Amino acid sequence: MPINGSAQILEIIDRQVLFSQEVINRYWYRLDAISTPDLTALANAFRVSVANPLLAIQTDQLTHIETEIINHSDLSNYGTFSNGNSGDLTDPAILPPFVAFGIRLLRSSRDMRNGAKRIAGMQENYQDDGFLEAGVLATVASAVSGMGDNLVESIRNYVPIIVRNRPTADDPLIDPDDTSTWRYSFVSGVQVRTIVTTQNSRKFKSA
């Protein structure tokens, strides 16, 4: 499990809306360069490589509203960038926002768990009795493959990682008062789960 040292750790938040319900996916990247990231260019690279390919498996009722970027190694380096792209699929039979494609980010070391993403906007005919139809697996795999790719802007190269958050008091290797050191695993691959998954935080809240 690497620790970040002089590397920069960045969080990219993809904010979406489906049926007035907010849908959020968070992605993490490591940057080795000491120079300050160009967040406008990074947001565009993220949309091209990660967010836009998802449109192929998402309903047109879902819209990617904005991309927020936070550099956790330099809290003066952050920004929010408008998106506005909606899914490509037009079938009116759409599953609710809490139903999702289950994506596993494969760890590069066994001392951390795999990462996970839950992608909303699924059409009903993409699944049968809670399992993805065999005919759509390749389409979904292609749409999410960018989650395992490096993002590039200018001369800077951002490597996808699975973050274990800030150290805790029972971590013998890092001072628990250290608020700048992060532990993580590199993403070694992206895997589509055949079972349809859910996320409770996206369920409609009653008044």
Secondary structure, DSSP 8 states (H G I E B T S, - for coil): --B-TT-EEEEEEEEEEETTEEEEEEEEEEE--SS---HHHHHHHHIIIIIHHHGGGSBTTEEEEEEEEEETT-TT-EEEEEEEEE-SB--S-B--TTEEEEEEEEESSTTS--EEEEE---BGGGEETTEE-GGGHHHHHHHHGGGGS-EEETTEEEEEEEEE-S--TT-TTS-TT-SS--EEEEEEEEEE-SB-EE-GGGS----
